[in-house]
């Protein structure tokens, strides 16, 4: 028996699914990625250090901010450039905007319809008109955070090595700060909807990996935490991760100590739930989600909780930034420092960085020549880490689906798509 899905909609990128079932045993379950290799790592080699972060942001139109900032962070590590507190705060605020808008899109417009068998978004909006407005309000807030700080919401213009080419307008930040109460209410409305949905009862064990930095729900800095126990520096973790590529596939798959692992919202929640902000923590407690949670479908309510937490965090960071002087920009000094550092480099220097993207931890590694060119680079995206785990889950979950009484082919395919979408894969990033 073969199960074949030519196209899975409502994910970032193009993919299908194929499974071979022999005598009731799932012999193969593969996500068939229908994207060509884009070879961005090769394109970045030989480029000037000031070019690469704008190029790498083009890897994805949904999460360009995290590519831009992780690239810059890796360059700064290699060049031993320290950023100011203002720069760090503004970058974190941009990342909050990225996470908020991506989660809102995925939750309401990609995943919600799976719970009701609704095929068209207009029908979904008619069913939940108030929540549709909430989702759009929350997403617009996230986009606006990026736009005000980065110059535009997609492929930001202002971030550069050491800081920003232009600092944001304080009045615009003040306007965003004044909206946070209303946005938080909408975020809570969305979270209540998703926390009260009925999720498939599917449990399996897997290592879960994310950034960790006490006492914070880490997104920008920290060490790599594995299943709440082992902790590694990002550079060390990259040495441990094994990657392999199947014939005919443009996406690498990843293993940790020989096992598939999971990154993303549910992994962050497993590792960092203690550090949720008050409103998110209250909702988490009321939902009675047991941790560690090994149900991949719970990546969806974890994203809902994260939206609430991120809006609360945005309010805190905006308050802090607005109390500071945003008129002085030390970027000229930083550019001079970069030139000085490059002039002193006799051999290639290298740096590794990690930031939490909406779908999980993103890693960048750069090796820089004395002339300020990229000699080598490595990028590991969240979906490239999740893909092996997703396929293992699909292989394991299929017998449960097929064992359901009176299951039809359409229902089987719908459940497969639901699990794929729960992971929120970004195949555009994965085929970089």
Residue pairs with C-beta under 8 A, 6 or more apart in sequence:
1 20
1 21
1 22
2 18
2 19
2 20
2 21
3 17
3 18
3 19
3 21
3 398
3 409
3 412
3 413
3 416
4 16
4 17
4 18
4 19
5 16
5 17
5 18
5 413
5 416
5 417
6 16
7 14
7 15
7 16
7 34
8 15
8 16
8 17
8 417
8 420
8 421
9 417
10 109
10 110
10 111
10 113
10 421
11 110
11 420
11 421
11 424
11 425
11 426
11 427
12 60
12 62
12 424
12 425
12 426
12 427
12 428
12 429
13 33
13 34
13 35
13 425
13 426
13 427
13 428
13 430
13 431
14 33
14 34
14 35
14 427
15 31
15 32
15 33
15 34
15 35
15 420
15 425
15 427
16 31
16 32
16 34
17 29
17 30
17 31
17 32
17 394
17 416
17 417
17 420
18 28
18 29
18 30
18 32
19 26
19 28
19 29
19 30
19 394
19 395
19 398
20 26
20 27
20 28
21 27
21 398
21 402
24 399
24 402
25 399
26 395
26 396
26 398
26 399
28 395
29 391
29 394
29 395
29 398
30 246
30 391
31 387
31 390
31 391
31 394
31 420
31 425
33 249
33 250
33 251
33 427
33 430
33 431
35 250
35 251
35 427
35 428
35 430
35 431
36 250
36 431
37 250
37 431
38 59
38 250
38 431
38 432
40 55
40 56
40 58
40 59
40 379
40 432
41 377
41 378
41 379
41 432
43 55
44 52
44 55
44 56
44 374
44 377
45 374
45 375
45 376
45 377
46 373
46 374
47 55
47 373
47 374
48 372
48 373
49 75
49 79
49 161
49 338
49 342
49 368
49 372
49 373
49 374
50 160
50 161
52 71
52 75
52 366
52 374
52 377
53 67
53 68
53 71
53 72
53 75
53 159
53 160
53 161
54 68
54 155
56 67
56 68
56 71
56 364
56 379
57 64
57 65
57 67
57 68
57 71
57 155
57 156
58 64
58 155
59 67
59 379
59 381
59 428
59 429
59 432
60 67
60 426
60 428
60 429
61 154
61 155
61 428
62 102
62 105
62 358
62 426
62 428
63 98
63 102
63 357
63 358
63 359
63 426
63 429
64 154
64 155
64 156
65 94
65 95
65 97
65 98
65 146
65 150
65 156
66 95
66 98
66 355
66 356
66 357
66 358
66 362
67 362
67 429
68 150
68 155
68 156
68 159
69 91
69 94
69 95
69 159
69 220
69 355
70 353
70 354
70 355
70 362
70 363
70 364
71 353
71 364
71 366
72 159
72 160
72 161
73 353
73 355
73 364
74 351
74 352
74 353
74 364
74 365
74 366
75 81
75 161
75 351
75 366
75 368
76 82
76 83
76 161
76 162
76 351
76 353
77 351
77 352
77 353
78 349
78 350
78 351
78 366
78 367
78 368
79 161
79 338
79 341
79 342
79 349
79 351
79 368
80 341
81 161
81 162
81 334
81 337
81 338
81 341
83 91
83 162
83 163
84 163
84 330
85 324
86 167
86 321
86 324
86 326
87 162
87 163
87 164
88 220
89 317
89 320
89 321
89 324
90 149
90 164
90 167
90 168
90 321
91 159
91 220
92 219
92 220
92 317
93 145
93 149
93 314
93 317
93 318
93 321
94 145
94 146
94 149
94 150
94 156
94 159
95 219
95 220
95 355
95 356
96 142
96 145
96 219
96 310
96 313
96 314
96 317
97 141
97 142
97 143
97 144
97 145
97 146
97 149
97 314
98 142
98 146
98 357
98 358
99 142
99 219
99 306
99 307
99 310
99 356
99 358
100 138
100 139
100 141
100 142
100 145
100 187
100 307
100 310
100 311
100 314
101 138
101 139
101 140
101 141
101 142
101 143
101 146
101 153
102 142
102 358
102 359
103 265
103 303
103 304
103 306
103 307
103 310
103 358
104 135
104 136
104 138
104 139
104 142
104 190
104 307
105 135
105 139
106 303
106 358
106 421
106 424
107 135
107 190
107 194
107 300
107 303
107 304
107 307
108 124
108 128
108 131
108 132
108 135
108 190
109 121
109 124
109 135
110 421
110 424
111 300
111 418
111 421
111 422
111 424
112 124
112 128
112 193
112 194
113 119
113 121
113 124
114 414
114 417
114 418
114 421
115 197
115 198
116 124
116 127
117 414
118 124
118 127
124 132
125 132
128 193
130 189
131 189
131 190
131 193
133 186
134 186
134 187
134 189
134 190
135 186
135 190
137 182
137 183
137 186
138 183
138 186
138 187
138 190
138 307
138 311
141 176
141 179
141 180
141 183
141 311
141 314
143 153
144 153
144 176
145 176
145 314
146 152
146 153
146 156
147 153
148 168
148 169
148 172
148 173
148 176
149 156
149 158
149 164
149 168
150 156
150 157
150 158
150 159
151 157
151 158
151 166
157 165
158 164
158 165
158 166
158 168
159 165
160 331
161 334
161 335
161 338
162 330
162 331
162 334
162 335
162 337
162 338
163 329
163 330
163 331
163 334
164 329
164 331
165 331
166 329
167 326
167 327
167 329
168 326
170 322
170 326
173 318
173 321
173 322
173 326
174 322
176 314
176 318
177 315
177 318
177 319
177 322
180 311
180 314
180 315
180 318
181 315
183 311
184 279
184 308
184 311
184 312
184 315
187 307
187 308
187 310
187 311
188 279
188 283
188 308
190 304
190 307
191 280
191 283
191 301
191 304
191 305
191 307
191 308
192 283
193 304
194 300
194 301
194 303
194 304
195 283
195 286
195 287
195 301
195 304
195 305
197 300
197 301
199 295
199 297
199 298
199 300
199 301
200 295
200 297
200 415
200 418
200 419
201 295
202 295
202 296
202 297
202 393
202 397
202 400
202 419
203 294
203 295
204 294
204 296
204 392
204 393
204 396
205 294
206 259
206 260
206 261
206 262
206 294
206 389
206 392
207 226
207 227
207 256
207 257
207 259
207 261
207 262
208 226
208 227
208 228
208 261
208 262
208 263
208 266
208 267
208 270
208 271
208 292
209 224
209 225
209 226
209 227
209 237
209 256
209 261
209 262
209 263
209 267
209 360
209 361
209 385
210 218
210 224
210 225
210 263
210 267
210 268
210 270
210 271
210 272
210 356
210 360
210 361
211 218
211 219
211 221
211 222
211 223
211 224
211 225
211 268
211 354
211 355
211 356
211 361
212 218
212 222
212 223
212 224
212 225
212 231
212 271
212 272
213 221
213 222
213 223
214 275
215 275
216 222
216 272
216 275
217 268
217 272
217 275
217 276
217 277
217 309
217 313
218 268
218 272
218 356
219 355
219 356
220 355
220 356
223 231
223 232
223 233
223 234
224 231
224 232
224 233
224 234
224 236
224 237
224 354
224 361
225 231
225 271
226 232
226 256
226 261
227 270
227 292
228 270
228 271
228 292
232 240
234 352
234 353
234 354
234 363
235 352
235 365
237 354
237 363
238 352
238 363
238 365
238 378
238 380
240 256
240 257
241 254
241 255
241 256
241 380
241 385
242 254
242 255
242 256
242 258
243 252
243 253
243 254
243 255
243 380
243 384
244 252
244 253
244 255
245 251
245 252
245 253
246 253
250 430
250 431
251 383
251 384
251 387
251 427
251 430
251 431
252 384
252 430
253 260
253 384
253 387
253 388
253 391
254 260
254 261
254 380
254 384
254 385
254 387
254 388
255 261
255 388
260 388
260 389
260 391
260 392
261 385
261 389
262 296
262 360
262 385
262 386
262 389
263 359
263 360
263 361
263 382
263 385
263 386
264 299
264 302
264 359
264 360
264 382
264 386
264 423
264 424
265 299
265 302
265 303
265 305
265 306
265 358
266 293
266 295
266 296
266 298
266 299
266 302
267 360
268 302
268 306
268 356
269 284
269 289
269 291
269 293
269 302
269 305
269 306
270 291
270 292
270 293
273 281
273 284
273 291
276 284
276 305
276 309
277 308
277 309
277 312
277 313
277 316
278 312
279 308
279 309
279 312
280 305
280 306
280 308
280 309
280 312
283 305
283 308
284 305
287 301
287 305
289 298
289 301
293 302
296 389
296 390
296 393
296 419
296 422
296 423
297 418
297 419
297 422
299 422
299 423
299 424
300 422
303 358
303 424
338 372
342 368
342 370
342 371
342 372
345 368
345 369
345 370
346 370
347 370
348 367
348 368
348 369
348 370
348 375
349 367
349 368
350 365
350 366
350 367
350 368
350 376
351 365
351 366
351 368
352 363
352 364
352 365
353 363
353 364
354 361
354 362
354 363
354 364
355 361
355 362
356 362
357 381
357 382
357 429
358 382
358 424
359 381
359 382
359 383
359 386
359 423
359 424
359 425
359 426
359 429
360 382
360 383
360 385
360 386
361 382
361 385
362 379
362 380
362 381
362 382
363 378
363 379
363 380
364 377
364 378
364 379
365 376
365 377
365 378
365 379
366 374
366 376
366 377
367 374
367 375
367 376
367 377
368 374
368 375
369 375
379 432
381 426
381 429
381 430
381 432
382 426
382 429
383 423
383 425
383 426
383 427
383 429
383 430
384 429
384 430
386 423
386 425
387 425
387 430
390 419
390 420
390 423
390 425
393 419
394 416
394 419
394 420
397 415
397 416
397 419
398 416
401 407
401 411
401 412
401 415
401 416
402 412
404 411
